[in-house]
């Protein structure tokens, strides 16, 4: 039973690490400047194109802190 718990814990930690690597993006313009609403529907609103949506796309954005910073610099000032 202990081995099973260790295996579950191992995969859970791996899952949490993978989830941290995802960034929510607007499905219309791919911007990461998304506002999450707490009361109003739909739940998300893109601050770049004003698109409103319930399910944002997710992209694997980084594996290291530097890659994350580069991604944010590249996509935070999204120009059409």
Biopython code that builds the backbone (N, CA, C, O; Angstrom):
import numpy as np
from Bio.PDB.StructureBuilder import StructureBuilder

atoms = [
    (1, "UNK", "N", (0.821, -1.200, 0.000)),
    (1, "UNK", "CA", (0.000, 0.000, 0.000)),
    (1, "UNK", "C", (0.861, 1.259, 0.000)),
    (1, "UNK", "O", (0.518, 2.255, -0.636)),
    (2, "UNK", "N", (2.001, 1.206, 0.730)),
    (2, "UNK", "CA", (2.895, 2.363, 0.771)),
    (2, "UNK", "C", (3.469, 2.661, -0.603)),
    (2, "UNK", "O", (3.605, 3.822, -0.990)),
    (3, "UNK", "N", (3.809, 1.595, -1.349)),
    (3, "UNK", "CA", (4.359, 1.774, -2.683)),
    (3, "UNK", "C", (3.345, 2.442, -3.606)),
    (3, "UNK", "O", (3.709, 3.286, -4.424)),
    (4, "UNK", "N", (2.091, 2.070, -3.476)),
    (4, "UNK", "CA", (1.043, 2.669, -4.295)),
    (4, "UNK", "C", (0.906, 4.157, -3.963)),
    (4, "UNK", "O", (0.776, 4.982, -4.867)),
    (5, "UNK", "N", (0.936, 4.504, -2.674)),
    (5, "UNK", "CA", (0.841, 5.905, -2.264)),
    (5, "UNK", "C", (2.026, 6.718, -2.764)),
    (5, "UNK", "O", (1.861, 7.868, -3.173)),
    (6, "UNK", "N", (3.215, 6.134, -2.735)),
    (6, "UNK", "CA", (4.402, 6.826, -3.240)),
    (6, "UNK", "C", (4.286, 7.070, -4.738)),
    (6, "UNK", "O", (4.671, 8.130, -5.230)),
    (7, "UNK", "N", (3.759, 6.095, -5.458)),
    (7, "UNK", "CA", (3.577, 6.224, -6.893)),
    (7, "UNK", "C", (2.556, 7.325, -7.212)),
    (7, "UNK", "O", (2.779, 8.141, -8.106)),
    (8, "UNK", "N", (1.460, 7.341, -6.493)),
    (8, "UNK", "CA", (0.442, 8.370, -6.687)),
    (8, "UNK", "C", (1.022, 9.738, -6.370)),
    (8, "UNK", "O", (0.802, 10.694, -7.114)),
    (9, "UNK", "N", (1.754, 9.839, -5.282)),
    (9, "UNK", "CA", (2.372, 11.106, -4.892)),
    (9, "UNK", "C", (3.376, 11.571, -5.946)),
    (9, "UNK", "O", (3.439, 12.761, -6.258)),
    (10, "UNK", "N", (4.148, 10.656, -6.487)),
    (10, "UNK", "CA", (5.132, 10.984, -7.521)),
    (10, "UNK", "C", (4.447, 11.577, -8.750)),
    (10, "UNK", "O", (4.865, 12.620, -9.253)),
    (11, "UNK", "N", (3.397, 10.915, -9.232)),
    (11, "UNK", "CA", (2.708, 11.398, -10.427)),
    (11, "UNK", "C", (1.933, 12.680, -10.155)),
    (11, "UNK", "O", (1.781, 13.519, -11.044)),
    (12, "UNK", "N", (1.446, 12.831, -8.936)),
    (12, "UNK", "CA", (0.758, 14.075, -8.582)),
    (12, "UNK", "C", (1.731, 15.253, -8.615)),
    (12, "UNK", "O", (1.390, 16.319, -9.128)),
    (13, "UNK", "N", (2.918, 15.076, -8.083)),
    (13, "UNK", "CA", (3.934, 16.135, -8.124)),
    (13, "UNK", "C", (4.319, 16.448, -9.565)),
    (13, "UNK", "O", (4.498, 17.612, -9.923)),
    (14, "UNK", "N", (4.445, 15.415, -10.389)),
    (14, "UNK", "CA", (4.777, 15.612, -11.793)),
    (14, "UNK", "C", (3.662, 16.380, -12.506)),
    (14, "UNK", "O", (3.932, 17.257, -13.327)),
    (15, "UNK", "N", (2.417, 16.047, -12.191)),
    (15, "UNK", "CA", (1.269, 16.743, -12.763)),
    (15, "UNK", "C", (1.280, 18.220, -12.353)),
    (15, "UNK", "O", (1.086, 19.096, -13.196)),
    (16, "UNK", "N", (1.501, 18.495, -11.089)),
    (16, "UNK", "CA", (1.529, 19.882, -10.615)),
    (16, "UNK", "C", (2.635, 20.678, -11.297)),
    (16, "UNK", "O", (2.448, 21.854, -11.608)),
    (17, "UNK", "N", (3.776, 20.054, -11.530)),
    (17, "UNK", "CA", (4.870, 20.736, -12.218)),
    (17, "UNK", "C", (4.473, 21.063, -13.655)),
    (17, "UNK", "O", (4.779, 22.146, -14.154)),
    (18, "UNK", "N", (3.800, 20.139, -14.314)),
    (18, "UNK", "CA", (3.357, 20.371, -15.689)),
    (18, "UNK", "C", (2.319, 21.479, -15.746)),
    (18, "UNK", "O", (2.366, 22.315, -16.648)),
    (19, "UNK", "N", (1.397, 21.506, -14.817)),
    (19, "UNK", "CA", (0.344, 22.517, -14.805)),
    (19, "UNK", "C", (0.938, 23.914, -14.653)),
    (19, "UNK", "O", (0.433, 24.870, -15.242)),
    (20, "UNK", "N", (1.998, 24.039, -13.872)),
    (20, "UNK", "CA", (2.640, 25.351, -13.704)),
    (20, "UNK", "C", (3.242, 25.852, -15.006)),
    (20, "UNK", "O", (3.425, 27.058, -15.172)),
    (21, "UNK", "N", (3.551, 24.964, -15.922)),
    (21, "UNK", "CA", (4.159, 25.351, -17.185)),
    (21, "UNK", "C", (3.131, 25.845, -18.201)),
    (21, "UNK", "O", (3.507, 26.312, -19.276)),
    (22, "UNK", "N", (1.839, 25.750, -17.877)),
    (22, "UNK", "CA", (0.802, 26.220, -18.784)),
    (22, "UNK", "C", (0.440, 27.674, -18.481)),
    (22, "UNK", "O", (0.413, 28.099, -17.326)),
    (23, "UNK", "N", (0.164, 28.420, -19.544)),
    (23, "UNK", "CA", (-0.252, 29.804, -19.433)),
    (23, "UNK", "C", (-1.573, 29.940, -20.175)),
    (23, "UNK", "O", (-1.728, 29.417, -21.279)),
    (24, "UNK", "N", (-2.527, 30.644, -19.568)),
    (24, "UNK", "CA", (-3.811, 30.881, -20.227)),
    (24, "UNK", "C", (-3.633, 31.946, -21.297)),
    (24, "UNK", "O", (-3.003, 32.977, -21.061)),
    (25, "UNK", "N", (-4.188, 31.691, -22.467)),
    (25, "UNK", "CA", (-4.109, 32.651, -23.569)),
    (25, "UNK", "C", (-5.494, 32.820, -24.187)),
    (25, "UNK", "O", (-6.338, 31.926, -24.113)),
    (26, "UNK", "N", (-5.707, 33.965, -24.790)),
    (26, "UNK", "CA", (-6.968, 34.261, -25.470)),
    (26, "UNK", "C", (-7.093, 33.364, -26.699)),
    (26, "UNK", "O", (-6.145, 33.257, -27.477)),
    (27, "UNK", "N", (-8.244, 32.719, -26.887)),
    (27, "UNK", "CA", (-8.410, 31.860, -28.063)),
    (27, "UNK", "C", (-8.469, 32.642, -29.380)),
    (27, "UNK", "O", (-8.238, 32.077, -30.449)),
    (28, "UNK", "N", (-8.776, 33.931, -29.301)),
    (28, "UNK", "CA", (-8.896, 34.740, -30.519)),
    (28, "UNK", "C", (-7.557, 35.330, -30.951)),
    (28, "UNK", "O", (-7.166, 35.183, -32.109)),
    (29, "UNK", "N", (-6.842, 36.000, -30.031)),
    (29, "UNK", "CA", (-5.620, 36.716, -30.421)),
    (29, "UNK", "C", (-4.345, 36.141, -29.803)),
    (29, "UNK", "O", (-3.251, 36.628, -30.086)),
    (30, "UNK", "N", (-4.471, 35.116, -28.967)),
    (30, "UNK", "CA", (-3.326, 34.453, -28.318)),
    (30, "UNK", "C", (-2.585, 35.340, -27.314)),
    (30, "UNK", "O", (-1.441, 35.047, -26.969)),
    (31, "UNK", "N", (-3.207, 36.402, -26.847)),
    (31, "UNK", "CA", (-2.594, 37.279, -25.850)),
    (31, "UNK", "C", (-2.671, 36.629, -24.476)),
    (31, "UNK", "O", (-3.594, 35.866, -24.192)),
    (32, "UNK", "N", (-1.689, 36.938, -23.619)),
    (32, "UNK", "CA", (-1.717, 36.412, -22.249)),
    (32, "UNK", "C", (-2.296, 37.434, -21.280)),
    (32, "UNK", "O", (-2.361, 37.174, -20.079)),
    (33, "UNK", "N", (-2.712, 38.582, -21.777)),
    (33, "UNK", "CA", (-3.304, 39.621, -20.932)),
    (33, "UNK", "C", (-4.785, 39.322, -20.746)),
    (33, "UNK", "O", (-5.640, 39.892, -21.424)),
    (34, "UNK", "N", (-5.073, 38.416, -19.810)),
    (34, "UNK", "CA", (-6.429, 37.956, -19.577)),
    (34, "UNK", "C", (-6.852, 38.345, -18.171)),
    (34, "UNK", "O", (-6.110, 38.177, -17.204)),
    (35, "UNK", "N", (-8.068, 38.869, -18.090)),
    (35, "UNK", "CA", (-8.654, 39.214, -16.796)),
    (35, "UNK", "C", (-9.615, 38.100, -16.407)),
    (35, "UNK", "O", (-10.468, 37.708, -17.204)),
    (36, "UNK", "N", (-9.485, 37.589, -15.195)),
    (36, "UNK", "CA", (-10.373, 36.545, -14.698)),
    (36, "UNK", "C", (-11.444, 37.201, -13.835)),
    (36, "UNK", "O", (-11.146, 37.842, -12.828)),
    (37, "UNK", "N", (-12.682, 37.031, -14.245)),
    (37, "UNK", "CA", (-13.800, 37.622, -13.515)),
    (37, "UNK", "C", (-14.255, 36.689, -12.400)),
    (37, "UNK", "O", (-14.168, 35.467, -12.520)),
    (38, "UNK", "N", (-14.739, 37.281, -11.321)),
    (38, "UNK", "CA", (-15.226, 36.456, -10.220)),
    (38, "UNK", "C", (-16.751, 36.350, -10.210)),
    (38, "UNK", "O", (-17.297, 35.359, -9.725)),
    (39, "UNK", "N", (-17.444, 37.363, -10.739)),
    (39, "UNK", "CA", (-18.902, 37.354, -10.676)),
    (39, "UNK", "C", (-19.577, 37.339, -12.040)),
    (39, "UNK", "O", (-20.630, 36.721, -12.197)),
    (40, "UNK", "N", (-19.007, 37.990, -13.005)),
    (40, "UNK", "CA", (-19.644, 38.152, -14.303)),
    (40, "UNK", "C", (-19.319, 36.977, -15.222)),
    (40, "UNK", "O", (-18.249, 36.376, -15.126)),
    (41, "UNK", "N", (-20.259, 36.659, -16.115)),
    (41, "UNK", "CA", (-20.048, 35.598, -17.099)),
    (41, "UNK", "C", (-19.897, 36.230, -18.467)),
    (41, "UNK", "O", (-20.511, 37.274, -18.690)),
    (42, "UNK", "N", (-19.148, 35.699, -19.383)),
    (42, "UNK", "CA", (-18.200, 34.600, -19.248)),
    (42, "UNK", "C", (-17.054, 34.947, -18.293)),
    (42, "UNK", "O", (-16.813, 36.114, -17.983)),
    (43, "UNK", "N", (-16.376, 33.932, -17.848)),
    (43, "UNK", "CA", (-15.400, 34.073, -16.772)),
    (43, "UNK", "C", (-14.163, 34.876, -17.160)),
    (43, "UNK", "O", (-13.580, 35.543, -16.306)),
    (44, "UNK", "N", (-13.746, 34.831, -18.421)),
    (44, "UNK", "CA", (-12.506, 35.480, -18.846)),
    (44, "UNK", "C", (-12.765, 36.585, -19.860)),
    (44, "UNK", "O", (-13.707, 36.524, -20.650)),
    (45, "UNK", "N", (-11.900, 37.600, -19.815)),
    (45, "UNK", "CA", (-11.955, 38.680, -20.801)),
    (45, "UNK", "C", (-10.526, 39.036, -21.186)),
    (45, "UNK", "O", (-9.668, 39.248, -20.329)),
    (46, "UNK", "N", (-10.289, 39.097, -22.489)),
    (46, "UNK", "CA", (-8.974, 39.473, -22.988)),
    (46, "UNK", "C", (-8.850, 40.993, -22.924)),
    (46, "UNK", "O", (-9.722, 41.710, -23.414)),
    (47, "UNK", "N", (-7.794, 41.471, -22.333)),
    (47, "UNK", "CA", (-7.580, 42.909, -22.218)),
    (47, "UNK", "C", (-7.004, 43.500, -23.492)),
    (47, "UNK", "O", (-6.950, 44.720, -23.642)),
    (48, "UNK", "N", (-6.574, 42.650, -24.407)),
    (48, "UNK", "CA", (-6.009, 43.121, -25.673)),
    (48, "UNK", "C", (-7.089, 43.318, -26.735)),
    (48, "UNK", "O", (-7.154, 44.376, -27.360)),
    (49, "UNK", "N", (-7.930, 42.316, -26.943)),
    (49, "UNK", "CA", (-8.939, 42.392, -28.017)),
    (49, "UNK", "C", (-10.373, 42.464, -27.487)),
    (49, "UNK", "O", (-11.320, 42.502, -28.271)),
    (50, "UNK", "N", (-10.537, 42.483, -26.161)),
    (50, "UNK", "CA", (-11.856, 42.537, -25.502)),
    (50, "UNK", "C", (-12.734, 41.322, -25.767)),
    (50, "UNK", "O", (-13.949, 41.387, -25.576)),
    (51, "UNK", "N", (-12.150, 40.236, -26.197)),
    (51, "UNK", "CA", (-12.888, 38.995, -26.401)),
    (51, "UNK", "C", (-13.281, 38.422, -25.041)),
    (51, "UNK", "O", (-12.480, 38.422, -24.106)),
    (52, "UNK", "N", (-14.526, 37.932, -24.936)),
    (52, "UNK", "CA", (-15.006, 37.306, -23.709)),
    (52, "UNK", "C", (-15.206, 35.818, -23.978)),
    (52, "UNK", "O", (-15.748, 35.437, -25.015)),
    (53, "UNK", "N", (-14.763, 34.974, -23.034)),
    (53, "UNK", "CA", (-14.819, 33.529, -23.262)),
    (53, "UNK", "C", (-14.807, 32.793, -21.940)),
    (53, "UNK", "O", (-14.398, 33.336, -20.913)),
    (54, "UNK", "N", (-15.266, 31.534, -21.976)),
    (54, "UNK", "CA", (-15.314, 30.702, -20.775)),
    (54, "UNK", "C", (-14.083, 29.819, -20.621)),
    (54, "UNK", "O", (-13.629, 29.576, -19.504)),
    (55, "UNK", "N", (-13.547, 29.343, -21.729)),
    (55, "UNK", "CA", (-12.426, 28.411, -21.670)),
    (55, "UNK", "C", (-11.226, 28.974, -22.420)),
    (55, "UNK", "O", (-11.216, 28.994, -23.650)),
    (56, "UNK", "N", (-10.209, 29.433, -21.680)),
    (56, "UNK", "CA", (-9.015, 29.927, -22.367)),
    (56, "UNK", "C", (-8.196, 28.778, -22.931)),
    (56, "UNK", "O", (-8.230, 27.662, -22.410)),
    (57, "UNK", "N", (-7.468, 29.056, -23.987)),
    (57, "UNK", "CA", (-6.515, 28.079, -24.487)),
    (57, "UNK", "C", (-5.342, 28.038, -23.509)),
    (57, "UNK", "O", (-5.105, 28.992, -22.769)),
    (58, "UNK", "N", (-4.637, 26.958, -23.514)),
    (58, "UNK", "CA", (-3.466, 26.843, -22.657)),
    (58, "UNK", "C", (-2.278, 26.455, -23.510)),
    (58, "UNK", "O", (-2.381, 25.602, -24.392)),
    (59, "UNK", "N", (-1.158, 27.086, -23.241)),
    (59, "UNK", "CA", (0.074, 26.772, -23.948)),
    (59, "UNK", "C", (1.162, 26.469, -22.937)),
    (59, "UNK", "O", (1.204, 27.058, -21.857)),
    (60, "UNK", "N", (2.031, 25.559, -23.289)),
    (60, "UNK", "CA", (3.208, 25.352, -22.459)),
    (60, "UNK", "C", (4.148, 26.497, -22.788)),
    (60, "UNK", "O", (4.631, 26.620, -23.914)),
    (61, "UNK", "N", (4.397, 27.319, -21.808)),
    (61, "UNK", "CA", (5.119, 28.547, -22.067)),
    (61, "UNK", "C", (6.587, 28.484, -21.681)),
    (61, "UNK", "O", (7.420, 29.138, -22.309)),
    (62, "UNK", "N", (6.909, 27.723, -20.677)),
    (62, "UNK", "CA", (8.281, 27.767, -20.193)),
    (62, "UNK", "C", (8.612, 26.501, -19.409)),
    (62, "UNK", "O", (7.741, 25.793, -18.904)),
    (63, "UNK", "N", (9.885, 26.263, -19.339)),
    (63, "UNK", "CA", (10.371, 25.188, -18.487)),
    (63, "UNK", "C", (11.310, 25.737, -17.430)),
    (63, "UNK", "O", (11.560, 25.088, -16.414)),
    (64, "UNK", "N", (11.833, 26.941, -17.670)),
    (64, "UNK", "CA", (12.696, 27.593, -16.694)),
    (64, "UNK", "C", (12.171, 29.000, -16.448)),
    (64, "UNK", "O", (11.338, 29.496, -17.207)),
    (65, "UNK", "N", (12.646, 29.634, -15.407)),
    (65, "UNK", "CA", (12.231, 31.005, -15.094)),
    (65, "UNK", "C", (12.627, 31.947, -16.218)),
    (65, "UNK", "O", (11.864, 32.848, -16.564)),
    (66, "UNK", "N", (13.802, 31.755, -16.789)),
    (66, "UNK", "CA", (14.239, 32.617, -17.892)),
    (66, "UNK", "C", (13.323, 32.478, -19.108)),
    (66, "UNK", "O", (12.944, 33.478, -19.717)),
    (67, "UNK", "N", (12.968, 31.246, -19.462)),
    (67, "UNK", "CA", (12.060, 31.031, -20.582)),
    (67, "UNK", "C", (10.711, 31.691, -20.311)),
    (67, "UNK", "O", (10.104, 32.254, -21.222)),
    (68, "UNK", "N", (10.238, 31.625, -19.069)),
    (68, "UNK", "CA", (8.976, 32.270, -18.707)),
    (68, "UNK", "C", (9.076, 33.780, -18.897)),
    (68, "UNK", "O", (8.168, 34.387, -19.465)),
    (69, "UNK", "N", (10.155, 34.393, -18.436)),
    (69, "UNK", "CA", (10.339, 35.843, -18.591)),
    (69, "UNK", "C", (10.411, 36.222, -20.066)),
    (69, "UNK", "O", (9.834, 37.229, -20.476)),
    (70, "UNK", "N", (11.113, 35.427, -20.862)),
    (70, "UNK", "CA", (11.200, 35.694, -22.298)),
    (70, "UNK", "C", (9.826, 35.600, -22.943)),
    (70, "UNK", "O", (9.480, 36.419, -23.794)),
    (71, "UNK", "N", (9.044, 34.608, -22.545)),
    (71, "UNK", "CA", (7.704, 34.439, -23.102)),
    (71, "UNK", "C", (6.828, 35.648, -22.750)),
    (71, "UNK", "O", (6.133, 36.191, -23.609)),
    (72, "UNK", "N", (6.869, 36.056, -21.502)),
    (72, "UNK", "CA", (6.068, 37.196, -21.074)),
    (72, "UNK", "C", (6.492, 38.454, -21.819)),
    (72, "UNK", "O", (5.636, 39.228, -22.248)),
    (73, "UNK", "N", (7.771, 38.674, -21.980)),
    (73, "UNK", "CA", (8.235, 39.849, -22.726)),
    (73, "UNK", "C", (7.795, 39.797, -24.177)),
    (73, "UNK", "O", (7.436, 40.823, -24.756)),
    (74, "UNK", "N", (7.818, 38.633, -24.759)),
    (74, "UNK", "CA", (7.460, 38.473, -26.171)),
    (74, "UNK", "C", (5.969, 38.682, -26.400)),
    (74, "UNK", "O", (5.584, 39.314, -27.384)),
    (75, "UNK", "N", (5.123, 38.167, -25.514)),
    (75, "UNK", "CA", (3.687, 38.156, -25.772)),
    (75, "UNK", "C", (2.880, 39.164, -24.955)),
    (75, "UNK", "O", (1.686, 39.328, -25.205)),
    (76, "UNK", "N", (3.493, 39.836, -23.994)),
    (76, "UNK", "CA", (2.702, 40.774, -23.195)),
    (76, "UNK", "C", (2.375, 42.031, -24.000)),
    (76, "UNK", "O", (1.351, 42.667, -23.751)),
    (77, "UNK", "N", (3.219, 42.397, -24.952)),
    (77, "UNK", "CA", (2.939, 43.532, -25.814)),
    (77, "UNK", "C", (2.595, 43.012, -27.195)),
    (77, "UNK", "O", (3.291, 43.286, -28.173)),
    (78, "UNK", "N", (1.527, 42.271, -27.256)),
    (78, "UNK", "CA", (1.097, 41.615, -28.495)),
    (78, "UNK", "C", (0.585, 42.668, -29.473)),
    (78, "UNK", "O", (-0.353, 43.399, -29.155)),
    (79, "UNK", "N", (1.184, 42.755, -30.651)),
    (79, "UNK", "CA", (0.763, 43.712, -31.674)),
    (79, "UNK", "C", (0.194, 42.974, -32.869)),
    (79, "UNK", "O", (0.714, 41.937, -33.282)),
    (80, "UNK", "N", (-0.879, 43.519, -33.419)),
    (80, "UNK", "CA", (-1.482, 42.895, -34.616)),
    (80, "UNK", "C", (-0.838, 43.411, -35.863)),
    (80, "UNK", "O", (-1.211, 43.005, -36.963)),
]
sb = StructureBuilder()
sb.init_structure("model")
sb.init_model(0)
sb.init_chain("A")
sb.init_seg("    ")
for serial, (resi, resn, name, xyz) in enumerate(atoms, 1):
    if name == "N":
        sb.init_residue(resn, " ", resi, " ")
    sb.init_atom(name, np.array(xyz, "f"), 0.0, 1.0, " ", f" {name:<3s}", serial, name[0])
structure = sb.get_structure()
